[in-house]
Amino acid sequence: MAVLNDDAIFLGKSLGPSGGTSEAQYLDLRYANRHGLVTGATGTGKTVTLQVLAEGFSAAGVPVFAADIKGDLSGIALAGSAQGKEFLTARAEAIGFADDYTFRESPTIFWDLFGEQGHSVRTTVSEMGPLLLARLLDLTDVQEGVLNIVFKLADDEGLLLLDLKDLRALLANIAERSSTITTEYGNVSKASIGAIQRQLLVLEEQGADRFFGEPALDIRDLMRTSRDGRGYVSVLAADRLMTSPRLYATFLLWLLSELFEELPEVGDPERPRLVFFFDEAHLLFDEAPKALVEKLEQVVKLIRSKGVGVYFVTQNPLDVPESVLAQLGNRIQHALRAYTPREAKAVKTAAETFRPNPDFDAAEAITNLGVGEALVSTLAEKGVPSVVQRTLIRPPSGQLGPLTDAERRKLIETSPVYGQYDRPIDRESAYEILKERAEARIDAEAEQASREKTNGSRSHRSGTREQGGWLDVLLGGNSRRQSVVETMAKQVVRTVAADLSRRLVRGILGSVRRG
C-alpha cells in the first residue's frame, strides 16, 4: 500500500503494543511552518532524520537550508544505494515502504563561509548590524554602545561599511576626533575603540574577514526550485566553522533575521516557502545575552507568518530556552541517556512535552529507543499536537555519508549560482573614502606649511634682491642670458670666494696650532 502523500512528509511507521508496525506517521505541510525540534544523543539517528526531513521538503517543492556539521549531510546530493547498506531496504520492508522506496538525489547547492567547500557566503558589516556584531565580538555594554555610535556616524556621513577594513578605518578615524563628536553622539573613549580593534583582530585570525564583503548573499538564492519543481537543499559546510562557534551562531541568527526582514507576510500557506535547520542549536544560546535570546524568540515567533519553518536539531531539549521551546510544534525525539541528574531531567522534560499515549510511558521509552527509532508528535488537524508515537523512521533516498572532494567540486561547478559569489568585489566604501580624506588633509597641511615657509623666505631675501639688481643692469637686463660678460663676472665671484675661504681656513688652523 502506498504511504507517500502529496500534502505531507512520510516519516515512518509507529510501533504497536506488540512491537509490530501499525500507523504511518506524517508531518503535515500545512503546519510545517509551526517549527520543530529534533533531539537525541550522539549516534541515535538525528542526522539521518534531518536528511529524511530535508528530502521530504525538497520533494514537496520546499527549499531547505541546513548546516552540515560533520559532512554527512552532503550525501543528499547523490542517489543512495543498497549495496553495502542492505539495512536500508530492510527498514523499508519493515515499515511497508518497499513499494514506494526509491534511491534519488535531491537538488543541492553547497555553501561555505570560507569559500572552500562551497560557494562563498558573505554579508556586509552594515547588514550584520551593531547588535549581532557586538555578540560576535563579545563586547561589553559600554563597547557595544560605542559600536552603535560608529554605525550611526557612518549613516550620517554616508560611509559604507562593507568589510572589516571599513570598520577598522572608521574606528581609527573616530578615535582621532573623539573629543569633537562627544557632544553630538556621546562619549567615545579611545580605550573602548582599542578594545574593539583588538577583538576585530581576533576575528580576522579566525578567518571571519572572508565573511564580510561583497557580493553579499541574496536570500532568494536560498529559495530556488529546480526545473522539475523540487526545492533546492542549501547545505552549509560547517565542519571548519564549528571551530568558531560564535561566528557560526551569529551567522545563523543574521540569516534568520534577514529572512524575517526581507520576506513578505503570507499567513499560513499550504506549505512553507523555506525550511531552516539549526544544527547544534545549543551554540545559539550558550552564553548569549538576554537581549539576543529575546530577539531570537521574537523572530521565531513571528517568522511563521512569513512562511518559514525553523527546526532546531540538538542533543538535549534543555539546550533550547523554554521561551523558544514553546514555539516548536513538531517534535522528533531520539534516544536519550539518563546516567546523570541533568540527563534524567532532560528525559523528564522531553517526555512532558508530548501528548501522552496510554500504550506506553514516554519517559521510559526515550531511554530504550534503538538507533533509527524516535518518539514522534506532529501538529495534526487544526494545529493540535498528535498523540506521541514510538516510530521507526523511514530510510533516506540520498546517499548516506559524505561526498568525495571530486564529487563535491563537480556539483559546485554545475550549480545554478556558480560564478556569482566566488570572486569578491571591493568597491569604494568607508576605507577608501577615509583614506582619500586623510591624504587630502596631509597634502593641504604640507601645502600650507610650504606657503608659510615660502613667505618667510621671501621676506628674508627681499634686501638681497634689491642689492643684486646691478648685475641685471650691467648685463643688459637679463641675468639669465649666458654671455661673455656674465661668465667673467661669475669667474670673479668664484675667485673672490675661493680666496676668502682659504684665508678663513688658514686663520682657523692657525688658531688651533696656537692653542
C-alpha positions in Angstrom: 0.0 0.0 0.0 1.3 3.4 -0.9 2.3 5.6 2.0 3.5 8.7 0.2 1.3 11.8 0.5 1.5 15.0 -1.6 0.4 17.1 1.3 2.6 15.6 4.0 6.1 14.2 4.5 6.2 10.5 5.4 8.3 10.0 8.5 7.9 6.3 9.2 5.5 3.9 10.9 4.6 3.7 14.6 5.2 0.5 16.6 2.2 -1.1 18.0 1.9 -2.5 21.6 3.1 -5.9 20.4 6.2 -4.4 18.6 4.9 -4.6 15.0 4.3 -1.5 12.8 0.9 0.0 12.6 0.1 3.6 11.6 2.0 5.8 9.2 3.4 9.0 10.7 3.4 12.2 8.7 4.5 15.8 9.0 1.6 17.8 7.6 3.0 20.5 5.2 0.2 22.9 6.3 1.7 23.0 9.8 5.3 22.7 8.9 5.9 26.4 9.4 4.9 26.0 13.0 8.6 25.0 13.6 10.0 21.8 15.1 12.6 20.1 17.3 14.8 17.1 16.6 16.8 15.8 19.6 18.7 12.8 20.7 22.1 11.6 21.9 25.0 11.2 19.6 24.7 8.2 17.3 20.9 7.7 17.7 20.0 8.8 14.2 19.4 12.6 14.3 21.4 13.3 11.1 19.5 10.6 9.2 16.2 12.1 10.4 17.4 15.5 9.3 18.2 14.1 5.9 14.8 12.4 5.6 13.1 15.7 6.5 15.2 17.7 4.0 14.4 15.2 1.3 10.7 15.3 2.0 10.5 19.1 2.0 12.6 19.2 -1.3 10.3 16.6 -3.0 7.3 18.8 -1.9 8.8 21.8 -3.7 10.0 23.5 -0.4 13.6 24.9 -0.4 15.7 23.9 2.6 18.7 25.4 4.3 20.8 23.2 6.7 24.2 23.3 8.3 26.3 20.2 7.7 28.3 19.8 10.9 30.2 16.6 10.1 29.9 16.5 6.3 27.5 13.6 6.4 24.5 15.6 5.0 26.4 16.3 1.8 25.4 12.8 0.6 21.9 14.1 0.0 23.1 15.4 -3.4 23.6 11.9 -4.8 21.3 9.0 -5.0 21.8 6.3 -2.4 22.5 2.6 -3.0 21.6 -0.6 -1.2 25.0 -2.0 -2.0 26.7 -2.5 1.4 23.7 -0.9 3.1 21.1 -3.6 3.0 19.7 -2.4 6.3 18.1 0.5 4.3 15.9 -1.9 2.2 15.3 -4.0 5.3 13.9 -0.9 7.1 11.8 -0.1 4.1 10.4 -3.6 4.2 9.7 -3.4 7.9 7.6 -0.3 7.7 5.7 -1.3 4.5 7.6 1.2 2.4 9.3 -1.1 -0.1 6.9 -0.5 -3.0 7.5 3.3 -2.8 11.1 3.4 -1.7 13.5 4.6 -4.4 17.1 5.9 -4.3 17.2 9.5 -5.6 19.3 12.6 -5.2 18.0 16.0 -4.1 19.0 19.2 -6.0 21.7 20.7 -3.8 23.7 23.9 -3.6 26.8 23.9 -1.3 27.8 27.0 0.6 30.8 27.8 2.8 31.7 30.9 4.8 35.3 30.3 4.0 34.7 29.6 0.3 36.5 26.3 0.3 33.8 23.6 0.2 31.0 25.6 -1.4 30.1 29.0 -2.8 31.2 31.9 -0.6 28.7 33.3 1.8 29.2 37.0 2.6 27.3 39.8 4.1 28.3 43.4 4.8 29.1 44.9 8.1 26.2 47.2 7.7 23.7 44.4 7.1 25.0 42.5 10.1 24.3 45.5 12.3 25.7 46.5 15.7 23.7 44.1 17.9 24.8 40.9 16.2 28.3 42.2 15.6 28.7 43.1 19.2 27.6 39.5 20.0 30.2 38.2 17.5 32.9 40.3 19.1 31.9 39.5 22.6 31.8 43.2 23.6 30.8 44.7 26.9 27.8 47.0 27.2 30.0 50.1 27.0 31.8 48.8 23.9 28.5 47.9 22.3 27.4 51.5 22.9 30.5 52.8 21.1 29.8 50.4 18.2 26.3 51.8 17.9 27.8 55.3 17.7 30.1 54.1 14.9 27.2 52.8 12.9 25.2 56.0 13.5 28.0 58.2 12.4 28.6 56.0 9.3 25.0 56.6 8.3 25.1 60.3 8.9 28.3 60.8 6.9 27.4 58.4 4.1 30.2 55.9 4.7 29.5 52.4 3.5 30.6 49.7 6.0 31.1 46.7 3.7 34.1 44.8 5.2 36.2 44.7 8.3 38.8 47.1 6.9 36.0 49.7 6.5 35.0 49.3 10.1 38.7 49.4 11.3 39.3 52.6 9.3 36.2 54.3 10.7 37.1 53.3 14.3 40.6 54.8 13.8 39.1 58.0 12.4 36.6 58.3 15.3 39.5 57.8 17.8 41.3 60.8 16.2 38.3 63.1 16.6 36.7 61.6 19.7 36.7 64.9 21.5 34.8 66.7 18.7 32.0 64.1 18.4 31.3 63.6 22.1 28.7 66.4 22.3 26.6 65.1 19.4 27.0 61.3 19.7 28.1 60.7 23.3 31.3 59.8 24.9 33.7 57.7 22.9 36.8 56.6 24.7 40.0 55.6 23.0 40.2 52.6 25.3 36.9 51.3 24.0 38.0 51.8 20.4 41.2 49.9 21.2 39.2 47.0 22.7 37.0 46.7 19.7 40.0 46.9 17.4 41.6 44.0 19.3 38.5 41.9 19.0 38.4 42.5 15.3 42.0 41.3 15.0 40.9 38.0 16.8 38.0 37.7 14.4 40.3 38.2 11.4 42.7 35.5 12.6 39.7 33.1 12.7 39.1 33.8 9.0 35.9 35.7 9.6 37.2 38.6 7.5 36.2 36.5 4.4 32.6 36.5 5.6 32.3 40.3 5.4 32.2 41.9 2.0 30.6 41.7 -1.4 28.9 40.3 -3.3 26.5 39.8 -0.4 24.3 36.7 -0.2 20.9 37.2 -1.9 18.4 35.2 0.2 16.4 34.5 -2.9 19.2 32.1 -3.9 18.3 30.1 -0.8 14.7 29.7 -2.1 15.3 28.2 -5.5 13.4 25.4 -7.0 14.6 23.0 -9.8 13.0 22.7 -13.2 11.0 19.7 -12.1 9.6 21.7 -9.1 11.7 20.3 -6.3 13.2 22.6 -3.7 16.9 23.1 -3.6 18.7 22.0 -0.5 21.3 24.6 0.5 23.9 22.8 2.6 26.3 25.0 4.6 29.7 23.3 5.2 30.1 23.8 8.9 32.9 21.4 10.0 35.5 24.1 10.0 33.0 26.7 11.1 32.5 24.7 14.3 35.9 25.8 15.5 34.5 29.3 15.6 31.1 28.6 17.3 30.4 32.3 17.9 30.7 33.0 14.2 28.5 30.0 13.4 25.8 31.1 15.8 25.9 34.8 14.7 25.7 33.9 11.1 22.6 31.7 11.6 21.0 34.4 13.6 21.8 37.0 11.0 20.4 34.8 8.2 17.2 34.2 10.1 16.8 38.0 10.8 17.4 38.7 7.1 14.6 36.3 6.1 12.3 37.9 8.6 13.0 41.4 7.3 13.0 40.6 3.6 10.1 38.2 3.2 6.5 39.5 2.9 3.7 38.3 5.1 1.9 35.2 3.7 0.0 34.0 6.8 -0.4 30.2 6.9 0.4 28.8 3.4 -0.3 25.3 2.2 3.3 24.6 2.5 6.3 26.6 3.8 8.3 28.9 1.5 11.5 27.8 3.2 12.6 25.4 6.0 15.6 26.3 8.1 17.5 23.8 10.2 19.6 24.9 13.2 22.0 22.0 13.8 24.0 22.0 17.1 21.4 24.5 18.3 22.9 24.9 21.8 25.6 27.0 20.2 23.0 29.7 19.5 22.2 30.1 23.2 25.5 29.3 25.0 26.5 32.5 26.9 24.1 34.5 24.7 23.0 37.8 26.3 19.3 38.1 27.3 18.7 40.7 24.6 19.9 38.3 21.9 17.7 35.4 23.2 14.7 37.7 23.3 15.4 38.7 19.7 15.6 35.1 18.6 12.4 34.3 20.4 10.7 37.2 18.7 11.9 36.2 15.2 11.0 32.5 15.7 7.5 33.6 16.9 6.9 36.0 14.0 8.7 34.4 11.1 6.0 31.7 10.9 3.7 34.2 9.1 6.5 34.7 6.5 6.1 31.1 5.6 9.4 30.0 7.1 9.7 26.9 9.3 12.6 26.7 11.8 13.7 23.4 13.1 16.2 23.1 15.9 18.5 20.0 16.0 20.4 19.3 19.2 21.3 16.6 21.7 19.3 17.8 24.6 16.0 19.6 24.7 17.3 21.6 27.7 19.7 23.3 25.2 16.8 25.4 23.9 15.3 28.0 26.2 11.7 27.4 27.4 10.5 30.6 25.7 11.7 29.2 22.3 10.8 25.6 23.1 7.2 26.7 23.5 7.1 27.8 19.8 8.1 24.3 18.4 5.0 22.3 17.4 6.5 19.3 15.6 8.8 17.1 17.6 11.0 14.1 16.9 12.8 12.7 20.0 15.5 10.1 19.6 17.1 8.2 22.4 18.5 10.0 25.5 20.5 8.5 28.3 19.8 9.1 31.9 23.1 8.4 33.7 23.3 11.8 35.4 20.8 14.1 37.2 20.9 16.6 34.3 20.3 13.8 31.8 17.4 12.5 33.9 15.9 16.0 34.0 16.2 16.2 30.2 14.4 12.9 29.7 11.6 14.1 32.0 11.4 17.4 30.2 11.2 15.8 26.8 8.5 13.3 28.0 6.3 16.0 29.5 6.3 18.0 26.2 4.5 15.2 24.4 0.8 14.5 24.3 0.6 11.2 26.3 0.0 7.8 24.7 -1.8 5.4 27.0 0.1 2.4 25.4 3.5 3.3 26.9 5.4 5.6 29.2 7.2 8.3 27.2 10.0 8.8 29.8 10.8 5.1 29.9 10.6 4.8 26.1 13.0 7.6 25.5 15.8 5.7 27.3 15.1 2.5 25.4 14.8 3.7 21.8 17.0 1.9 19.3 19.0 3.6 16.5 16.6 4.9 13.9 13.7 4.9 16.4 12.1 8.1 17.7 9.1 9.4 19.6 7.1 11.5 17.1 4.4 14.0 17.7 3.4 16.5 14.9 0.7 19.0 14.5 -2.5 17.4 13.1 -5.9 18.8 12.2 -6.5 22.4 13.5 -2.9 22.5 14.6 -3.4 20.2 17.6 -0.4 18.0 18.6 -0.9 14.3 17.8 -0.6 11.6 20.4 3.1 10.7 20.7 4.0 7.5 18.8 7.1 5.3 19.0 8.2 5.3 15.4 10.6 3.6 13.1 12.0 6.4 10.9 12.0 5.7 7.1 15.3 5.3 5.3 16.6 8.2 3.2 16.7 8.2 -0.6 20.0 10.0 -0.9 23.5 8.7 -0.2 24.3 8.0 3.5 27.6 9.6 4.4 29.7 12.4 2.9 30.7 13.1 -0.7 34.2 12.9 -2.0 36.1 16.1 -2.8 35.8 15.4 -6.5 32.0 14.8 -6.3 31.5 18.0 -4.3 33.6 20.0 -6.8 31.7 18.8 -9.7 28.4 19.7 -8.1 29.7 23.2 -7.2 30.8 23.8 -10.8 27.4 22.8 -12.1 25.5 24.8 -9.5 22.9 27.4 -10.6 24.9 30.1 -8.7 28.3 29.1 -9.9 30.5 32.2 -10.6 28.0 34.5 -8.8 29.6 34.6 -5.4 33.0 33.0 -5.9 35.0 36.3 -6.6 35.0 39.1 -4.0 34.2 42.7 -5.1 35.9 45.6 -3.4 34.1 48.8 -4.3 34.6 52.3 -2.8 33.5 52.3 0.8 34.5 53.8 4.1 38.1 52.7 3.9 38.7 54.3 0.5 36.9 57.5 1.4 38.6 58.0 4.7 42.0 57.2 3.1 41.3 59.9 0.5 40.3 62.4 3.1 43.4 61.7 5.2 45.7 62.1 2.1 43.9 65.3 1.1 44.4 66.6 4.7 48.1 65.7 4.6 48.5 67.4 1.2 46.7 70.5 2.4 48.8 70.7 5.6 52.0 70.3 3.5 50.9 73.0 1.1 50.1 75.3 4.0 53.5 74.7 5.6 55.2 75.3 2.2 53.4 78.6 1.7 54.4 79.8 5.2 58.0 78.8 4.6 58.0 80.5 1.2 56.5 83.7 2.6 59.2 83.7 5.3 62.0 83.2 2.8 60.7 86.0 0.6 60.8 88.5 3.5 64.4 87.4 4.3 65.6 87.7 0.7 64.0 90.9 -0.3 67.0 93.1 0.7 69.4 90.8 -1.2 67.3 91.0 -4.3 67.4 94.9 -4.2 71.2 94.9 -3.8 71.8 92.5 -6.5 69.9 94.4 -9.2 73.1 96.0 -10.6 74.0 92.7 -12.3 70.8 92.7 -14.4 71.5 96.3 -15.4 75.1 95.5 -16.2 74.2 92.5 -18.4 71.5 94.3 -20.3 68.6 93.5 -18.1 68.8 89.7 -18.4 71.0 88.0 -15.8 70.0 84.5 -17.1 71.5 85.1 -20.6 74.8 83.2 -21.0 77.3 85.8 -22.3 81.0 86.6 -22.1 80.3 89.4 -19.6 78.2 87.1 -17.4 80.9 84.4 -17.5 83.6 86.8 -16.5 81.5 88.2 -13.6 80.9 84.7 -12.3 84.6 83.9 -12.5 85.4 86.9 -10.5 82.9 86.0 -7.8 84.3 82.4 -7.6 87.9 83.7 -7.3 87.0 86.1 -4.5 85.0 83.4 -2.7 87.8 80.9 -3.0 90.4 83.3 -1.7 88.2 84.3 1.2 87.6 80.6 2.0 91.4 79.9 2.1 92.0 82.8 4.4 89.3 81.7 6.8 90.7 78.1 6.9 94.2 79.3 7.5 93.0 81.6 10.3 91.2 78.7 11.9 94.1 76.3 11.6 96.5 78.9 12.9 94.4 79.5 16.0 94.3 75.7 16.6 98.0 75.5 16.3 98.5 78.4 18.7 96.1 76.7 21.1 
